[in-house]
């Protein structure tokens, strides 16, 4: 990410929110904040884009049967 640095102090929390990694009380606050903040909205979009790329970057294969048995 090369560009202007976000000015909002909640962008890290916005990333955590996009990753579903916040505590419930934090999640509520950030969920209300994100739609009102351009920095946090961009951070959420960027995080979701990266997660989508990671999810599709590697071929999905089934584990060997011996692993399932153990």
N, C-alpha and C positions, 0 to 999 in steps of 0.2 A: 504494500500500500504506500504509494508515494503520492503525497498531496498535502493539503493543509491539515495540521493536527486538529483533532476535535477540541472544542473549547468547553464542552460540557463535562462536568466532573463525574457524571454517571455512565459514561460510555463503557467502562469496564463491567459495570453491573448489567448494562444492556447486552453485552456479549454473553455474560453468564445466563441471562434470561433466555437468549436465543438458544443456548445449549441446555436449557432446562436444568441448570445447576445452582439455582438460588434457593434459599430458605423460603418457605411460604410467605412470611411477612415481607421479605425483600421483593419477592416476585410480584406481589400486589402493587407495591409502590412503583416498581419499574414498569409494569404493564400499563399503568396509567400514564406514566411519563413518556414512554417511547413515542406514542403518536403525536406528542406535542413538541418533540425535539428533533431537529434535522440531523444533528450529530448522532444521536442514539438510533434514530431510524436507519441511517446509513450504516452504522455499526452492525445492526441486526441483519440488514440485507447482505452485507459483506460476509458476515459469519455464516448465514444460511447458504450463501453461494459456495463458500469454501467447504462446508460440510457436505453439500451435494456433490462437489467435485471429488472429495475424499471417498464418499460412498460408492462412486462409480469408477474410481481409478484402478481398482484391482478386480480381476475376474473372481466372481463368487464360485466357490467349489464346495461340494459336500465333503465333510471329513471322512476319513476311512472308517469302515464299519468297526474295526477293532477299537477305535477311540470311543465310539458310541457305546460299545459294550462295557468299557471300563468306566 
